[in-house]
Amino acid sequence: MDNRVMAEVIRSLAEERWEVPAVSRLSREKPDPFLLLVSTMLSLRTKDEVTAAASDRLFARAASLEEMMGLSEEEIAALIYPVGFYRVKARHLLEITRDLKERFDSQVPDTLEELLSLRGVGRKTANLVLALGFGKDGLCVDTHVHRISNRFGYVRTKNPRETEFALREKLPRPFWADYNTLLVAFGREVCRPVSPRCSRCRVVHLCGQVGVAGGDRGRNIR
């Protein structure tokens, strides 16, 4: 798949009306980098509906850095339960708010290097905050993006980190900000890890279907 074909794929997927991920939805409703950072951290290894509900509960009590610092680790843990690793995330959130206050004048930094210096913030989180919170060239790669980019035949990589750097070399920058949002929604609705719904896919004629078993190609398996 070359960039001309990828551009057609992205245009086609952008026309769909699938439900977007919770963090992407938050970025449209409340484009606050701090809230996006918190919600993205909650989303790690957590189902989207759980992330959305936990974010709503937490932000109802603490919608700013100062309010978050006023909560105890136990209060945060109770509010965000049952997100994955909720106790660890509660501790990291408090550490991050203190770090932001002491090192960054209570502001979320807008560079990849500075975001990665925060406790518990990895490349996925940092890139998503850059893209959705600051409108910068962040390229967020999760398991959906890794799997589908390889299934398309656009890259040939072994893990999300390799995929991020391969996409940075190949994917045109204007596509970076929306690439994660589109592929996550697409991956949930159609291009599933097991038994992808190829017969429902509007871009199947452009897809390399790499790794899709012969019997699955072009037909819908429920």
Order of alpha helices (4+ residues) and beta strands (2+ residues): alpha-alpha-alpha-alpha-alpha-alpha-alpha-alpha-alpha-alpha-alpha-alpha
